[in-house]
Amino acid sequence: MVHEAVGTTSIAVSRGTAAVVAGERVVLLTDRDGALWQLERDSGALIGAYPMPRTSEDRKLFMTSSGELWLAAVDGVHALVQGIWEKRPVTPGYERRTVSAFLEESPGVIYVGVRDGIERWQGEEITYF
């Protein structure tokens, strides 16, 4: 199955899916083992292959306006940084929630849909609604 993500839309990913990120020259694929493959859209050249964190099958990918790739999962948000998935935010004491959606209002201001509400992330500042 191939999805086209327009702008900073989040897309659901599961084993064996593909996504074309509109406005970017990137294709995202997952293999049967759940690894994420990032390819150059026109040439098909491999940019990178990254094992995804072991979470539930219900995962969503999101590319921020700065080009950072985020993964939403039952154990919170993971960001792909130099080929390694890191949990976000790094704020001490932050309670991890199941994440279901992302929306970027403007560069650096992201709303995160969680099981029991919405969080607004701006840098290290998190507001819960």
Disulfide bonds with the S-S distance in Angstrom:
none
